[in-house]
């Protein structure tokens, strides 16, 4: 009993110190510009890809986006605990601090960001908009128009296509043109926008589009370790109810310039 109590105290002290430790959140500067969003790829003309069309010009201001997805270690530093969904579950990567955090709903991500901004009030962290996410994934002004985030060869930049797989430590594959990792595969990522099926047709020449004003599902981008190659393209648009939490769903931070 004494040994168990001592172990609990040591774990509590360790966790407290871990949570109070300062974080080095690496943000990548993305210079604002106009670009053509969406896809007119003739290989993806089936109705399920209609929401990627029409290809249209949009403009965005400068911003920052995280070099890596939010990890288990970052989540614990801010929240002081694992995600509640980890409790009582034999999850392989529970103690992998460099693996992306998962089983995070849209509201969970927003609560993490709220607490992070309390800790660093001058930073103004947030989720990226769908437009910011796609522009960064494409490589910004350095874009080479790859199919995936950093390459036309999916295996160079992405962990994906493994139905019985799991997350991997961030930053293990090649970065894209901006030096950002895992924007294709590993875990799918929440964006701040509501989803609109025909939203692209309404935002031609839009400046800083932020999605429809209302909706029932939020934008999810990037694909995951579970998804096929198609879902990991930089232009692929997924959407999920905001209360959704999955073992292949996480998020990435953005920040105002």
Secondary structure, DSSP 8 states (H G I E B T S, - for coil): -HHHHHHHHHHHHHHHHHHHS-----EEEE--EEEEES---TT--SGGGGGG-S-EEEEE--EEEESS--BHHHHHHHHSS--GGGTT---TTTT-TTBB--S--HHHHHHHHHHHHHHSTTT-EEE--HHHHHHHHHTGGG----SBTTBSSHHHH-----TT----BTT-S---TTS---SSSSSEEEEEEE--TTGGGG-TTEES---BS--SSEEEES--TTS-TGGGSTT--EEE-TT---TTEEE-EEEE-
